């Protein structure tokens, strides 16, 4: 269970609610605006209408001018450029965006990505050497490169120029690689204030800068309409879960509009196979529906499948690739669920034996290394402890991922265990690691001790911040449609969540994992869905008891319009419940 946080109704808030009502803003929406520090009607109007013209100048980013100059030089010479994107959604969409822009500018280019299993993450020395053999003299990384010191040093030795477009943190000790241009707002000498942009968004800002200089060189030249590629930017921004404030909010708001009428055949087909209605899409639905399908390409096969899907101009090829990605995602989901079921049973059994007091470490030769990171996140969500999930590969190496929760630095924990590891890397909340299987038991004990030492607070509870307490009858279509206008929701602008009192008249288990509920209060009925709620037997017992007795429960959840096959109805996505309202 979570610790609920409900704001108090101050006199200032009550006054604001009255002003909002007079302006046609329902209380549901007004409360959310107040909690987002939008405390005047004018503030709300500005928030609802972000303009592309307000985006920051791309040349504020350090090395942007240098990067553009390098590309212009290669364009003038007519020599090919290699675009090298990471294999996740951000890197794939970023590489796709530059591919579209270069194609529209008649630039000679090729786009490639690393293989997760053969090449690992980022730009490697073999990729650099292959680029030189293939005749490239300029390589542009997207969503990678900031930590590729050896590869970029090798590029310099071979005479291959490198532009790094990356948003990841700069190593505080090693600093920057010796690239010819590094477009990364995270570098300490960059004062752009654009540190929250994802890799694809940075590629978009590079494209804006390139277009600006081309316009200055030849005002009569026909240049691409970059706005049409915001459909890719919104995909990446949603998948990378960067804060939806400032420029990101503007990019996503307009990107969702572009996505409704996307001209990219593969992206359109991908939405169709995923059951996504482009007219009703949100960042969260993109993250749940499209993101996993793009990622499945790199997790189970080649990331190139997704890149081709996002760049093809052929309708038939787009449909074929979208179906392949959908099939890979279904395979990924089956693998993930099967591994999760095994992990959960194993952890529950071993916890009864006194293991995993502070951290969880599990490994198996039958698990697929492409999905262990997702499983580790589920382990953390379920058991509320940092978790390491590893696949033991055929080459005798255990490779996997560690995920954490607030207050616990797992990267520091891995550093404390490095004597047992072959390699590791990442950040405080998530990392990757490799080790020999014979060291697993010792690593499990050492990791558990390291987590105990790293604990800064008990992670048994997780704050659930709510926007207020409402009546079930407040969840009517007009109010929920108005609530949607405050989107896109995500980090920095979280989904509105409220509490309400209601009885539960039906409890049904879906797919063995989720709960479909029906709420009743004062003659009003609303459907609810609790994802993964069926994995909590104690909760099911409590809900069945409340259903039989008709007792009122207090629910915390996200009110929304549930749209399916052209129809929509009010619904609550449940986050938690409690029986006594305290």
Secondary structure, 3 states (H helix, E strand, C coil): CCEEEECCCCHHHHHHHHHHHHCCCCHHHHHHHHHCCCCCHHHHHHHHCCCHHHCCCHHHCCCHHHHHHHHHHHHHHCCCEEEEECCCHHHHHHHHHHHHHHHHCCCCEEEEECCCCCCCCCCCHHHHHHHHHCCCCEEEEECCCCCCHHHHHHHHHHCCEEEEECCCCCECCCECCCCCEEECCCCCCCCCCCCCCCHHHHHHHHHHHHHHHHHHHCCCCCCCCHHHHHHHHHHHHHHHCCCCCHHHHHHHHHHHHHHHCCCCHHHHHHHHHHCCCHHHCCHHHHHHHHHHHHHHHHHHCCCHHHHHHHHCCCHHHHHHHHHHHHHHHHHHHHHHHHHHHHHHHHHHHHHHCCCCCCEEEEEECCCCCCCHHHHHHHHHHHHCCEEEEEEECCCCEEEEEEECCCCCCHHHHHHHCHHHCCEEEECCCEEEEEEEHHHHHHHHHHHHHHHHHHCCCCCCCCEEEECCECCHHHCCHHHHHHHHCCCCCECCECCCCEEEEEEEEEEEEECCCEEEEEEEECCEEEEEEECCHHHCHHHHHHHHHHHHHCCCEEEEEEEEEEEECCEEEEEEEEEEEECCCC
